[in-house]
Amino acid sequence: MPQVKVYTTAYCPYCVRAKSLLTNKGVPFDEINLEGKHQELLDLKEKTGMRTVPQIFVGDHFVGGFQELSAINQSGELDRLLNQD
């Protein structure tokens, strides 16, 4: 299973929902809390083009935020991504 990374900040309701979705599916993930790490957050925003968190990666694939994660979960695409070697 590819490594899953979830970039978050404190008090982010969509971050909580994304982590809950992954936990409920039994998907292990690394949470990278960017609270107080202004430059790291700016670098991530530049890399992805997204200005909000969570930002979720499955391996090298950038999923997006919670809404995108939820959509690919419902479509079955998340399972396909998770089952890649």
Residue, then its C-alpha position, 0 to 999 in steps of 0.5 A: m500500500p502506498q504511503v498516505k500523507v495528510y497535511t493539516t492544521a489545528y482546528c480544521p474541521y475538514c482535516v478531522r473529516a479526512k482523517s476520520l474517513l481514512t481511519n474508518k477505512g483502516v487506512p494508515f496515514d502520516e499526519i503532518n501538522l503545519e500549524g506554526k510552520h508558515q514556510e512549509l505551508l507556503d511551499l506546499k501551497e506552491k507545489t499543489g496550487m491549493r490554498t487550504v488544508p487538508q492536502i492529501f497524498v496517496g503515494d506520489h498522487f495528489v488527491g486534493g482536500f476532503q471533498e476530493l478524498s470523499a468523492i474518490n472514495q465513493s467512486g472506488e478510485l481511492d481503493r484502486l490507488l491504495n492497492q497499487d504497489 
